[in-house]
Amino acid sequence: MGSKIQVTAGNVKIGGGAKISIQSMLNVPAEDIEGSVKQAIELEKAGCEIIRAAIPNKDAVKLIPALKNAVNVPIVADIHFDYKLALEAVEAGIDKIRINPGNIGSDDRVKAVAKACSNKNIPIRIGVNSGSLEKEILNKYGSPTAQALCDSALYHASLLEKFDFNDIVLSMKSSTVSTMVKAYELASERCDYPLHLGVTEAGTERFGIIKSSAGIGSLLLHGIGDTIRVSLTADPVREIYAAKDILKCLDIEKGGVQFVSCPTCGRTKIDLISLANEVQERLRDCKKNIKVAVMGCVVNGPGEAREADYGIAGGDSMGLIFKKGEILYKVSEDKLVDALIDEINKED
């Protein structure tokens, strides 16, 4: 699965058979160092494996050592246009840089960034999207097509290759899922660089998760992609939860809880929707590799969810606790979740 080339950002390997890594980006103003550090710690606790931070000016470079001292995950500097900021980020100890070489000026500037990153084994992510395409490429294709996105990414890569720099990660994000998928498919055919998957400007949590699941999921199922970011107009921690859930649903990520719950029907006599949500939240940080079912019917529940390790099957103001398809005991509705959690916690 994934690319042939492998790069290393801090303590995380990307591509070349490495596990799919999960990324997010700080959304606290760059000048708010205390707030940025607090959010980075929250992201790390949630399971984020690579954290990106905008570095819009020289003052923001101070954020890099503050983040490096606070968390153990790699930090990526997100830089636009100013190559000097890239050089300063390298000196400040950044683990990876996100910059488009074609936007920083002359070959001398590109060479300076490539050399600085090469000397410290810092990879560069080239990130193109529908709104950042070069005029020549847009004129050629008429709109931000998948081919246009792919051509742009490979053009930027060629500017680094000119100086023998190959520690490159590519992303070709679009807010249109079908365009994004096709762009990554084209790139995977034309290069061996690791690919950073994402649907840009995906929207609010509800719509963004749907679009990201469709785009990222379809590519990963076909062996394309090495690191992912679920972009949501929401708390970045929600991006991490969504990304982890996508990887679990694809059986790529084996750790943690997988949930099964029925859609309910006329036989349901308990508040299954509330129960399912409570179980999911209370087991959000559980690291056990288990499948948990919340079913609305005592007649079919244990049978339909027999592949689950633990589960609830609802009745009339009560329910059954079951384990691997076998009924353990009956309990009142208000104690169902506690009883389920107790059973799960019994095993090491």
N, C-alpha and C positions, 0 to 999 in steps of 0.2 A: 504494500500500500504506500502511496505517496511518492515523493521525488527520489531521484537517485543521489542527488547532491545533498549533503548534510552540513548545516551551519550550527554554530554554538553561540547562544546568547547567555552570558553568565553561566549558570549551572543547568541550563536547559538546551537540549539538542533538538533541532528542528529539521525534519526531513530525513531521508536516508534510512527509513525503517523505524525511526524514533516514534514514541507514542504521540498521539495527537495532543497538542498543548492548547490550553484555554487562556485567552487574553481578554483584557478589558482596558478601559482608558479612564483616567481621572477626569471628573467634570467640575472640580473645584477650581476657582480662578488661580492661575499659576503663582500669583504673588502671595496667596494665602498658604504659606508653607505649612503651618500647623494643621490647617484643614485638609491639605493634600496628604500629609503624613497620616492623619487619622483615617482618611478614606483608603489609603493604600494598605494600612493594617487590616481594615475591614475586608478588603478584597482578598488579601492573602488568607485570612481566616476562612473565607467562603470557598477557597479552592482555586483562586486565580493563580496562574503559573507564569504569566508575563504581564507586566503593568506598563502601559504607555502614558506619558505625560506630555502635554503641549509645552514647548519651550519657545514662546513668541518673542522674547527679547533677552538681552544680556542679564538682567536682574533675575530672570527665571532660571538661569543656570544654577543658581544657589539651591534650587529645589533638588537637584540631582544627588549631592552628598547627603542631604537630609533624608531622602527616600532610601538611599543605599544603607544608611545607618539604622533605618526603622524596620525594613523588611528583608527577607532572604531571597525574594524572587527577582529575576532580571528586570531592569528598568529600560524602557525605550524612550528616546527623545524624539518627539514629533516636531519636525522642523520644516518650514516652508521658505524658500527663496534665499535666505541668508546663510551662505556657506560658513561664515565666521562662527555662527552659533553652533554649527556641527563640530567645528574644530574645538570650540570651548567645551562642548558637551563631552567630547572624547577625553579632554584633559581632566574633566570633572569626574570621570570614572563611569560613564554611561556604558551599558551592556549591548545596546543595539540602537541604530539610528533609522528613522523613517524619513526619507527625503527623496525627491525626484531630481536626479542629476541634471536633467534638461532645463530645470527652473532656476539653477543657481549661477548661470552665467558661463564664462569662458572655460575652455579646456583646462586652463591653469587652476581654476577653482575646483573643478571636478577632480583633477589629479591630486590636489591638496587633501581633499576629503578622503579619496580612495587610499592615499598613502597613510594618512593618520589612522584610519580604521584598520588597514592592513597591518600596521605596526603593532596594534593592540588586539588583533583578532576580533574586531567588532563587525558583525554583519550589518548590512544595509537593506532595509525593506523599501522597495519601490512600490508606491501605492497610487494607482491611477483609478479614477472613477469617471462617471458620466459627465461631471462638470469640470473636469480638469484636462480634457483632451487638447492636443495641439491643433492650431488652426489648419495646418496642412492635412492632418489626418481627418479632421472633421470635414474639410472640403472634399477630401477623397471619397469618404463614405456617406456624406450628407447628414449624418446623425451619429450619436454615440452607440454604434452597433457593437456587437460582441467582437467582431474582427477589428474594429477601431480600437477598442480597449486593449486587446491582445497586442496589436501592433505598437501601441503607445508604450505599454509595459516593456516590450522587448527593445524598443528604441532606447528607452532610458537605461536598460541593462547594458546595451551596447556601448554607451558612454563610459560605463565603469569597466567593461571588458577591455576597452582600449588601453587601460592602464593595468591590465592583468589582475583586475579585482573580480573575484567570482563568489565571494561570500554574500550572495544575494538571495533575498526572499521577494517574491512577487505577489501583488494583489491587484485584482481587476474588479472592483466593486461597482455594482449598479443597483439602483432601487427597484429595477424590474428584474424579477427572479429569473425569467427565461433568458434574458440577456446575460446576466451574471453567470448562470450555469454554462452557457455556450462559450463565454469568454474563457473560463477556466478550462473547459474541455479543449479548446484550441491551444491554450498555453501548455497544457500537459502533453500535447502532441508535438509541440515545437521546441520545448526546452526541458531541462532536467532540474531546474531550480525548485526549491521548496515553495509551496503555494499557501498563502494566508487567505483563508476563505471568509467571506462575509457579504451580507446584503447591506449596502449603505442606506442611510436614512430610512431604515425599515419601518419606523413608526413607533407608536405607543407599545406598551408591553404586550397587549393582546395581539395586535396585528403584526408587530415586529417578530414575535416568537413564531407565528404561523409562517411568515415569509422566510425567516431564517431557517426554520426546520425544513421547509421545502427546498430551499436553495442549497444550504450546507449539507443537509441530509442526503439529497440525491447525489451530490458529488462524492461524499464520503463512501456511499454504498458502491460506487464505481471505482473506488481506490484512488480518488483524486483529492488532494488536500493534506496539509501537514500541521497546520495550526489554525484555530478558529476564533472569531470574535462575533458574538451576537449583539448587534447594535440596537439598543432600545432607548426610547425617550423615557428613561426611568432611572432609578438608583442603579449604578453600575453593578452592585452586588446581585441584582436581579438578572443581569446578563450572565453572571457566572452560574447561577442556578439553572438558567435556561440552557446554557451550553453543556453543562454536566448532564442535564436530562436528555438532551439530544443524543449525546454519546452513549448514555445508558440504553436508550430506546433502540439504538443501532447495534447494541451488543459490542460496542467498541470499548466502552468503559465498564469494567466488571465490578468495581468497588461501589459500595453503597446500596441503598434500597431501591428496588423497582416496585412500582405500584400497579395493582390491578383493581379496578372497581367497576361495578356494573352501572348502566345508565338509569337504572330503576324502572319500574313499571307499576301496573295497578295492584300487584301483589305486595308492594313495599309498604310496611307498616311502621317504619321508623324513619327518623330524619337522617337518611343515608348521606345526603350531600354534605351536611355539617360534619358527620362522622368521618367521611372520607377526607375532607379538608383538614380536620384536626389531626388525624393519623399522619397525613402527609407532612404537616408542619412539625409535629412532634418528633418525627423521624428524619427531618431534613438533614441533620448533621450526623446521622447514624452511618458508621463506616462498614457495617456488616454487609457481606455480599448475600442478600436475601431478597426474596420476592414476597410482598405482603398484599393480601387481597381484602377488599372491603365490599361485601356482597349484600344485596338487599333482601334475599329470600333464603329461608332455612331449608327449603325443599331442594333448590338447585345450587345454592351457594357453594358448599364444600365440594360438590362434584364438578361444577364448572371451573372452579379455581383450585383443582387438586394439585396443579403444578406449583402452587404457592407454598412457601415455607410456613407462613402464618396467615391467619385471616379471621375476619368477622363475618358471620352470616346473620342478617337481621331477621327479627320476628315481629310480634306485636308488643311493642314497648320492652322488648328484650332481644337477646341474640345469643348466638353460639360462638365460642372461641374454638377454632380448629387449627390443626398443625399437620401439614403434608396430607391434607384430605381427610384426616381422622378428627372426629369431634372430641374435644376435651371436656367442655362443660358449658352450662347455660349461665347467663348473667344478665342483670337488668340493664336497660339501655344507657342509663347514666353512668354505669361503671364499665361499659364495654371497652372504651379506649384504654383506660387504666389497666384493665385485665390483659388486653393485647400487648401493651408495652411491657408489662411484668413478664409475660411469657417470652417475649423477645430478649429481655434483659437476663433471663435465667441462664442462657448459654453464653459461654465465653466468646 
